Each structure stands twice: as structure tokens, then as C-alpha cells.
Amino acid sequence: MSQNPTLLLTEQLISLPSNTPRDAGCQDIMIERLERLGFNIERMRFGDVDNFWARLGDSSPVVCFAGHTDVVPTGPLDQWHSDPFMPTITDGLLYGRGAADMKASLAAFITAIEAFLSEHKRPNGSIALLITSDEEGPSVDGTVKVVEALAARGETIDCCIVGEPTSSERFGDVIKNGRRGSLSGRLHVKGIQGHIAYPHLARNPIHTLAPALAELAATEWDHGNEYFPPTTWQVSNIHAGTGANNVIPGKCELLFNFRFSTENTAEGLKARVHEILDRHGLDYQIEWTLSGNPFLTEKGPLVHALSAAINDVCGQPPELSTTGGTSDGRFIAAICPQVVEFGPINATIHKLNECVAVDDIPKLSRVYQGTLERLIGIPQSK
């Protein structure tokens, strides 16, 4: 196993401290391997972020692998079993920051493509990679910018696999075939500050907000659908007051977030929130931030191909899921009708002592290769 090419490449990538938005040389390693295969490479640097778009072939369908080389901060080093940037194998687990999220997937992209092309010199389509170092950070100079550049010149993708760690209890049990949208709001409710003993001379914004807050919390935004749970609205922060117990505050600030399904739109949710606040007579302002719209890939060529490849490698078919947070798939969906996520077990991502099972690493490469076989490995019929 120590000589498995996917494991070796995973270890090489983990050893590079690519704390977001640093790439730390990960992309150079990937690019060198891809150039040997004949890929055309476009480095796209925006701000402090390194990105690249690689493509082999000029025919359809275009099958893309997408991912990120950046990792989240390590946390306290003294609480790691080993140096987070010194890949270490213990009891069948490979430890290191980014092991599961998502350097094993990046390595598997490369070795799967290498193995596929060794058998198919002229694929029935094109292979592409979209790689960024700005997924774990603000996500403003990464995938979204590359997608905008591709869209501006009319370039599209037919199928995309994002290498996010999606497996839950065992490797290969879950494919993410969509993600909910994320819409946040910062609500400012105005009042009139005053002495707490003279409430008739003041207006308490907490009191005026309370009935509207109760209605927002109780509102059923939608019922979800076959793929998505119902849309949720949650308060994350609320603040008011001067710190004194005898002063009615003059303002109240509330932070909230929608995780919404394809049954809703950002504009529709905004309108409903404003209707509730207006009806309650609040003097307010809202600053809205849309992190991403929901996307969904229903059962079709990509889902079928990936599911069949997983079944071949793991002996069991995967489940489809749209749970969890957002990913760069939300940006790619703008130019690609079929976007899914698949990768290793996600139990330790962003945690201390992040790890991935050593035995799962070559399996991941075989799944990606098997998906390519089903999508573009079959010769065109005459």
C-alpha cells in the first residue's frame, strides 16, 4: 500500500501547508502531472488566490473534476497526535490537515485520469479540472471568478464532480447531488434610547422586534421536495443595549440565515421577511448577503455513472443527499447542468487530527476512473 500512487500523491500534497488562501505549491504538482498528459493549462490568479483551469480535448461531453487545495487552520498544534503537515499513518489512518478535505480527492483526480488515459488515448469527450485555493476562505477570488471567466467566453461543462468529502458512515455511502442555498441578513431595528423608569419617553426596539421575531421563527417557508428538506430560518446573533440595567436601548441588531431549497428563491424569501417586518410596524434596515443559490442534479447520466462506479468498487449503491453546508458546486452550476459531490468520509474534516482511511484512498481513484469510463470511455457508435 505504501507504494500506491494515489496515497503517495496524497501524502505529498498534505506535506504542503496550504492554509487558505495559500496554495503552497500544490497546484504546481498537479499541473506538472497534467501537462505530461497533454492538458492545456490556464493559471488564473485573482487577488491572492491561485486557480487553474485544465482541459484535454475539444469535444463534448466535458467531464470536469473540481476542488480546492487550501485547508482550514490547524488549531492548537499540541493537540494533534502528529505534525498536521507531516503525513502520518497510524492504525490504517492517514493523518494530516486536508487529508479528507480534500487532498485525497485531488490526488485521486490525477491518478484516475492517468489510469483512464493509459487505456483510452482518445476519449469520447473532454476531461477538465477546475482547482482553486479559495474555497475554505471568503470564496470570492476562486471558483466563482474562474466560472465567470469561462462563461464570458462561452465555455461550458457538461458534468462536474466536486471532490468534497461526502461519505458518512462508510466510504461510498453518499453522493451529494445538490446543496441548499444560503441567504443571510443583518437586521437593524431602530428605537429611542431612554431611562428605563420613563418608558413612555423611549421606544424599546427589543419589544417592537419580539412579535415579528416570533412570527419569523414560526413561519413555514416551504415543505421541501423529493431531494431537499424544508427551508429553515435561524437566528445566529442578537445584540442590544449599553451594558447598563437602567437604559432602554436605542437599537437592536439581529443576524439570521436561511438555508433554502429549490422550492424558494432568494428574492422571494426577502420579500416575505420584509412583509412580516412591515406589517409589525418596525423601523428597520436589512443588509442582505446571498452566499449561493441552491442547485440540484436529478438522476441522469452523471448520477448513474458515478453511482455505478461506486457500486463496483464498494459493493453497495450510494444514497443521494442534499444535506450540509455550501460548496463551490453552487458556482459551477451556473455553467454546468450536472454537478455532484463525492469524496471520502467526512467525520474528521476541520477537526483536530483530521484523517482518512488509507484503504479508501485507492478506492476513491478507482471510483473516479470508473465514472470516466462510463461517461467518455465508450467509443462512439458508427
DOMILUM-281947 format. One line per field, with one value per residue (C-alpha): residue in one letter; x, y, z; residue number from 1. Coordinates in Angstrom, 2 decimals, decimal comma. Example, Ala and Ser with C-alpha at 12.3 -4.5 7.8 and 13.67 -1.06 7.14 Angstrom:
BEGIN
aa = c(A; S)
u = c(12,30; 13,67)
v = c(-4,50; -1,06)
w = c(7,80; 7,14)
i = c(1; 2)
This chain:
BEGIN
aa = c(M; S; Q; N; P; T; L; L; L; T; E; Q; L; I; S; L; P; S; N; T; P; R; D; A; G; C; Q; D; I; M; I; E; R; L; E; R; L; G; F; N; I; E; R; M; R; F; G; D; V; D; N; F; W; A; R; L; G; D; S; S; P; V; V; C; F; A; G; H; T; D; V; V; P; T; G; P; L; D; Q; W; H; S; D; P; F; M; P; T; I; T; D; G; L; L; Y; G; R; G; A; A; D; M; K; A; S; L; A; A; F; I; T; A; I; E; A; F; L; S; E; H; K; R; P; N; G; S; I; A; L; L; I; T; S; D; E; E; G; P; S; V; D; G; T; V; K; V; V; E; A; L; A; A; R; G; E; T; I; D; C; C; I; V; G; E; P; T; S; S; E; R; F; G; D; V; I; K; N; G; R; R; G; S; L; S; G; R; L; H; V; K; G; I; Q; G; H; I; A; Y; P; H; L; A; R; N; P; I; H; T; L; A; P; A; L; A; E; L; A; A; T; E; W; D; H; G; N; E; Y; F; P; P; T; T; W; Q; V; S; N; I; H; A; G; T; G; A; N; N; V; I; P; G; K; C; E; L; L; F; N; F; R; F; S; T; E; N; T; A; E; G; L; K; A; R; V; H; E; I; L; D; R; H; G; L; D; Y; Q; I; E; W; T; L; S; G; N; P; F; L; T; E; K; G; P; L; V; H; A; L; S; A; A; I; N; D; V; C; G; Q; P; P; E; L; S; T; T; G; G; T; S; D; G; R; F; I; A; A; I; C; P; Q; V; V; E; F; G; P; I; N; A; T; I; H; K; L; N; E; C; V; A; V; D; D; I; P; K; L; S; R; V; Y; Q; G; T; L; E; R; L; I; G; I; P; Q; S; K)
u = c(0,00; 2,87; 3,65; 0,10; 0,37; -2,75; -1,57; 1,89; 0,44; -1,96; 0,98; 2,91; 0,01; -0,61; 3,04; 2,48; 1,00; -1,68; -3,56; -6,29; -5,81; -2,26; -1,72; 1,86; 2,81; 0,02; -1,20; 2,30; 2,47; -0,91; -0,16; 3,14; 1,35; -1,41; 0,98; 2,66; -0,74; -1,17; -3,58; -3,81; -3,30; -4,58; -3,36; -5,88; -4,73; -7,22; -6,10; -4,13; -5,76; -4,24; -6,60; -6,19; -8,38; -7,06; -8,61; -7,77; -9,81; -12,15; -15,26; -18,31; -19,19; -16,82; -16,32; -14,77; -13,21; -13,33; -11,72; -9,59; -6,00; -6,47; -7,15; -8,56; -6,25; -4,85; -5,95; -3,69; -0,68; -0,12; -3,49; -2,53; -1,17; 1,43; 2,53; -0,54; 1,69; 3,74; 1,54; 1,50; -0,09; -1,28; -3,63; -4,66; -5,43; -3,54; -3,38; -2,80; -4,61; -6,54; -6,31; -10,07; -10,87; -9,69; -6,19; -7,07; -9,65; -7,17; -4,69; -7,42; -8,40; -4,89; -4,28; -7,76; -7,16; -3,71; -5,09; -8,02; -5,84; -3,45; -6,36; -8,16; -5,75; -8,64; -11,58; -15,10; -15,19; -13,02; -11,61; -11,20; -10,13; -11,11; -8,91; -8,81; -7,09; -10,06; -12,78; -12,19; -11,96; -14,19; -14,66; -14,63; -11,45; -11,64; -14,08; -16,63; -14,09; -12,95; -16,56; -17,20; -14,16; -15,27; -18,83; -17,57; -16,02; -18,94; -17,22; -19,43; -19,12; -21,45; -20,71; -18,77; -17,65; -16,59; -14,27; -15,82; -15,82; -19,39; -19,19; -20,83; -20,68; -18,65; -16,79; -19,12; -22,42; -23,42; -23,36; -24,35; -26,49; -27,33; -26,97; -29,27; -28,87; -27,61; -29,08; -28,03; -29,41; -28,22; -31,33; -31,07; -34,17; -34,29; -35,73; -35,37; -32,91; -34,12; -34,26; -35,80; -38,00; -39,59; -40,55; -43,13; -40,25; -38,41; -39,12; -37,60; -36,52; -36,37; -40,03; -41,07; -39,00; -40,24; -43,64; -42,10; -39,29; -41,81; -43,65; -40,46; -39,40; -42,80; -43,15; -43,18; -41,28; -41,89; -42,34; -39,15; -39,32; -38,04; -34,44; -34,46; -35,67; -37,87; -36,24; -35,03; -34,64; -32,34; -31,09; -27,35; -26,79; -28,84; -27,48; -28,88; -28,21; -25,41; -24,50; -26,33; -29,50; -31,28; -31,09; -33,60; -31,55; -31,83; -31,18; -31,19; -29,17; -30,13; -28,17; -30,07; -29,68; -31,87; -30,83; -33,28; -34,35; -35,22; -38,80; -37,81; -35,76; -33,65; -35,86; -38,99; -37,61; -36,51; -39,98; -41,65; -39,32; -39,96; -43,72; -43,63; -41,44; -43,51; -46,75; -45,38; -44,53; -40,79; -38,37; -35,58; -32,94; -31,60; -28,26; -28,62; -25,84; -26,50; -23,72; -25,18; -28,37; -29,46; -28,53; -29,84; -28,76; -31,54; -30,96; -29,33; -26,06; -23,68; -25,56; -25,99; -22,34; -20,96; -23,40; -22,48; -18,76; -19,24; -21,27; -18,50; -15,81; -17,77; -20,30; -23,23; -25,01; -24,83; -27,67; -28,40; -28,36; -28,51; -27,79; -24,91; -23,49; -22,49; -19,68; -18,18; -20,70; -23,06; -20,84; -20,13; -23,85; -24,06; -22,28; -22,88; -26,26; -24,97; -22,94; -22,42; -20,01; -18,27; -15,30; -14,05; -15,60; -16,20; -16,19; -12,90; -12,94; -11,98; -11,22; -8,00; -6,31; -8,09; -7,59; -8,69; -8,63; -5,62; -7,63; -10,18; -7,66; -7,09; -10,81; -11,55; -9,29; -10,99; -14,42; -13,37; -11,80; -14,89; -17,04; -14,87; -15,14; -18,93; -19,17; -16,47; -14,72; -17,20; -16,31; -18,79; -21,16; -20,97)
v = c(0,00; 2,38; 2,42; 3,14; 6,19; 7,90; 7,51; 8,83; 11,89; 12,50; 12,46; 14,84; 17,32; 17,09; 17,97; 21,42; 23,90; 25,40; 27,37; 29,31; 31,18; 29,86; 27,10; 26,42; 24,64; 22,04; 23,25; 23,14; 19,43; 18,77; 20,88; 19,10; 15,74; 17,07; 18,70; 15,31; 14,00; 16,77; 19,03; 22,69; 24,65; 28,14; 29,62; 32,17; 34,26; 36,68; 38,77; 36,45; 33,33; 30,75; 28,93; 26,86; 25,52; 22,48; 20,80; 17,87; 17,56; 19,85; 17,70; 17,07; 15,93; 17,86; 15,97; 18,17; 17,43; 20,41; 21,01; 23,15; 22,98; 25,29; 23,95; 25,40; 26,40; 23,53; 24,67; 24,03; 22,08; 20,48; 18,74; 16,94; 13,42; 14,36; 17,37; 18,26; 18,89; 15,75; 12,95; 10,11; 6,67; 5,11; 2,14; 2,31; 6,04; 8,80; 11,88; 15,44; 18,69; 18,35; 14,56; 14,25; 17,82; 17,45; 16,39; 12,71; 13,71; 15,92; 13,07; 10,68; 13,08; 12,93; 9,19; 8,35; 10,48; 8,96; 5,43; 6,26; 7,84; 4,89; 2,82; 5,49; 7,56; 9,31; 9,66; 10,15; 13,67; 16,05; 16,00; 19,19; 20,29; 23,46; 23,94; 26,85; 27,87; 29,95; 27,52; 27,50; 31,29; 34,07; 32,25; 35,47; 35,11; 31,39; 29,15; 31,91; 34,03; 31,11; 30,29; 33,91; 33,87; 30,64; 31,93; 35,18; 33,23; 30,84; 27,79; 25,28; 21,98; 19,01; 17,06; 18,04; 16,04; 18,17; 16,18; 17,24; 14,57; 13,29; 9,78; 9,48; 6,12; 4,20; 5,08; 5,42; 5,63; 9,18; 11,33; 14,96; 15,72; 19,25; 21,80; 24,27; 27,98; 30,28; 33,75; 35,84; 39,07; 41,69; 43,37; 46,78; 47,77; 51,40; 52,56; 55,56; 55,31; 56,43; 55,89; 52,58; 54,28; 56,50; 54,07; 56,50; 58,74; 55,96; 53,14; 49,76; 48,07; 44,67; 44,94; 46,05; 43,29; 40,48; 39,82; 39,88; 37,62; 35,13; 35,11; 34,68; 31,77; 30,10; 30,63; 27,56; 28,73; 25,64; 21,88; 20,89; 18,28; 14,87; 15,99; 18,86; 19,26; 22,29; 25,71; 26,83; 30,26; 30,61; 33,48; 33,32; 36,52; 39,21; 42,27; 45,39; 47,62; 49,66; 47,18; 49,19; 47,84; 51,17; 52,21; 51,32; 50,59; 52,75; 49,97; 46,19; 44,13; 40,63; 38,25; 35,46; 32,90; 30,98; 27,57; 27,24; 24,65; 24,85; 25,46; 29,05; 31,90; 34,48; 37,29; 35,50; 34,97; 38,59; 39,76; 37,60; 38,85; 42,48; 41,84; 40,49; 43,30; 45,99; 44,54; 44,76; 48,43; 48,20; 50,99; 48,88; 48,24; 44,92; 44,17; 41,01; 38,58; 35,76; 33,19; 30,92; 29,70; 26,08; 23,65; 20,21; 17,43; 14,92; 11,31; 11,29; 10,40; 11,74; 10,38; 7,00; 6,77; 7,76; 5,51; 2,53; 3,18; 3,36; 0,16; -1,62; -0,52; -0,67; -3,42; -1,20; 1,67; 5,15; 7,31; 10,75; 13,66; 17,46; 17,99; 20,00; 23,40; 25,01; 24,14; 25,56; 23,45; 26,42; 28,46; 25,70; 25,03; 28,34; 26,76; 23,07; 21,30; 18,25; 18,88; 16,34; 15,94; 12,76; 12,05; 10,27; 10,03; 13,47; 12,63; 14,44; 17,36; 20,72; 18,89; 18,25; 15,08; 15,08; 11,75; 9,46; 5,67; 4,50; 1,76; 4,28; 6,36; 3,96; 3,16; 6,84; 6,89; 3,79; 5,36; 8,48; 6,35; 4,18; 7,28; 8,50; 5,04; 5,25; 8,84; 9,15; 5,79; 4,17; 4,57; 6,43; 4,12; 4,26)
w = c(0,00; 0,73; -3,00; -4,11; -6,40; -5,04; -1,45; -2,33; -4,05; -1,16; 1,26; -0,97; -1,04; 2,73; 3,37; 1,83; 4,38; 2,14; 4,77; 2,98; 0,67; 0,19; -2,33; -1,15; -4,38; -4,50; -7,86; -9,35; -8,52; -10,10; -13,16; -13,80; -13,87; -16,12; -18,59; -19,07; -20,17; -22,74; -20,83; -21,74; -18,51; -17,74; -14,49; -13,24; -10,30; -8,79; -5,81; -3,51; -4,88; -7,21; -9,55; -12,66; -15,43; -17,28; -20,28; -22,53; -25,70; -27,60; -27,96; -25,79; -23,26; -20,98; -17,72; -15,03; -11,65; -9,27; -5,91; -3,66; -2,47; 0,53; 4,01; 7,22; 10,11; 12,14; 15,57; 18,61; 17,39; 20,80; 20,47; 17,24; 17,51; 14,88; 12,87; 10,73; 7,71; 8,15; 6,76; 9,28; 9,02; 12,27; 12,62; 8,97; 9,01; 7,22; 9,44; 8,27; 7,67; 4,44; 4,36; 3,88; 2,85; 0,19; -0,74; -1,07; -3,67; -5,53; -5,69; -6,82; -9,62; -11,02; -10,73; -12,03; -15,12; -15,61; -15,40; -17,67; -20,35; -20,29; -21,61; -23,70; -25,74; -27,49; -25,08; -26,36; -24,95; -22,94; -19,40; -17,37; -13,90; -12,05; -8,98; -6,52; -3,29; -2,08; -1,00; 2,74; 2,86; 1,51; -1,81; -3,80; -5,89; -6,53; -8,38; -8,84; -10,74; -12,91; -13,76; -14,70; -16,99; -18,66; -19,07; -20,62; -23,48; -23,82; -22,36; -20,56; -18,70; -19,16; -15,96; -12,86; -9,82; -6,85; -4,59; -1,29; 1,45; 1,25; 2,67; 6,07; 7,85; 5,27; 2,12; -0,84; 1,04; -0,01; -3,14; -2,75; -5,78; -4,71; -1,94; -0,29; -0,90; 1,85; 2,39; 5,39; 6,76; 9,24; 10,64; 12,33; 14,33; 15,44; 18,74; 21,04; 23,91; 27,29; 31,04; 31,94; 34,57; 31,89; 29,10; 27,71; 26,67; 24,81; 22,38; 23,09; 19,82; 21,54; 22,46; 18,98; 17,36; 19,61; 17,94; 14,47; 15,63; 16,97; 13,64; 11,63; 13,83; 13,44; 9,68; 7,43; 4,39; 2,25; 2,56; 0,73; -2,03; -3,02; -2,72; -0,21; 3,37; 4,14; 4,11; 7,55; 9,12; 12,13; 14,29; 14,89; 16,90; 18,64; 20,39; 22,03; 25,00; 26,50; 29,22; 31,88; 33,51; 33,62; 29,96; 27,25; 24,14; 21,06; 18,59; 18,23; 15,78; 14,66; 12,42; 10,70; 7,94; 5,52; 4,21; 1,36; -1,13; -4,80; -3,68; -2,90; -4,30; -2,52; -3,79; -2,66; 0,86; 1,10; 0,12; 2,77; 5,51; 4,56; 4,52; 8,09; 9,42; 7,67; 9,00; 12,53; 12,03; 12,65; 11,82; 10,33; 7,72; 6,40; 4,79; 2,70; 1,69; -0,76; -0,41; -3,04; -4,66; -4,32; -7,05; -7,88; -10,21; -10,67; -11,67; -15,09; -16,86; -14,18; -11,17; -12,86; -13,91; -10,51; -8,65; -10,81; -10,30; -6,53; -6,57; -8,49; -6,02; -2,76; -3,43; -2,44; -4,20; -2,65; -1,38; -2,80; -0,35; -0,36; 3,35; 4,79; 4,00; 0,75; -1,65; -4,81; -6,70; -6,29; -8,61; -11,12; -11,54; -13,43; -16,43; -15,80; -15,69; -13,81; -10,64; -7,86; -4,97; -3,94; -1,72; 1,42; 4,88; 6,39; 10,11; 10,88; 8,46; 10,01; 13,28; 15,15; 13,90; 10,55; 8,83; 6,02; 5,89; 3,90; 2,22; 0,95; -0,99; -3,91; -3,91; -4,47; -7,52; -8,93; -8,46; -10,38; -13,10; -13,35; -13,74; -16,60; -18,20; -18,18; -19,37; -22,04; -22,27; -24,63; -28,32; -30,45; -32,30; -36,09)
i = c(1; 2; 3; 4; 5; 6; 7; 8; 9; 10; 11; 12; 13; 14; 15; 16; 17; 18; 19; 20; 21; 22; 23; 24; 25; 26; 27; 28; 29; 30; 31; 32; 33; 34; 35; 36; 37; 38; 39; 40; 41; 42; 43; 44; 45; 46; 47; 48; 49; 50; 51; 52; 53; 54; 55; 56; 57; 58; 59; 60; 61; 62; 63; 64; 65; 66; 67; 68; 69; 70; 71; 72; 73; 74; 75; 76; 77; 78; 79; 80; 81; 82; 83; 84; 85; 86; 87; 88; 89; 90; 91; 92; 93; 94; 95; 96; 97; 98; 99; 100; 101; 102; 103; 104; 105; 106; 107; 108; 109; 110; 111; 112; 113; 114; 115; 116; 117; 118; 119; 120; 121; 122; 123; 124; 125; 126; 127; 128; 129; 130; 131; 132; 133; 134; 135; 136; 137; 138; 139; 140; 141; 142; 143; 144; 145; 146; 147; 148; 149; 150; 151; 152; 153; 154; 155; 156; 157; 158; 159; 160; 161; 162; 163; 164; 165; 166; 167; 168; 169; 170; 171; 172; 173; 174; 175; 176; 177; 178; 179; 180; 181; 182; 183; 184; 185; 186; 187; 188; 189; 190; 191; 192; 193; 194; 195; 196; 197; 198; 199; 200; 201; 202; 203; 204; 205; 206; 207; 208; 209; 210; 211; 212; 213; 214; 215; 216; 217; 218; 219; 220; 221; 222; 223; 224; 225; 226; 227; 228; 229; 230; 231; 232; 233; 234; 235; 236; 237; 238; 239; 240; 241; 242; 243; 244; 245; 246; 247; 248; 249; 250; 251; 252; 253; 254; 255; 256; 257; 258; 259; 260; 261; 262; 263; 264; 265; 266; 267; 268; 269; 270; 271; 272; 273; 274; 275; 276; 277; 278; 279; 280; 281; 282; 283; 284; 285; 286; 287; 288; 289; 290; 291; 292; 293; 294; 295; 296; 297; 298; 299; 300; 301; 302; 303; 304; 305; 306; 307; 308; 309; 310; 311; 312; 313; 314; 315; 316; 317; 318; 319; 320; 321; 322; 323; 324; 325; 326; 327; 328; 329; 330; 331; 332; 333; 334; 335; 336; 337; 338; 339; 340; 341; 342; 343; 344; 345; 346; 347; 348; 349; 350; 351; 352; 353; 354; 355; 356; 357; 358; 359; 360; 361; 362; 363; 364; 365; 366; 367; 368; 369; 370; 371; 372; 373; 374; 375; 376; 377; 378; 379; 380; 381; 382)
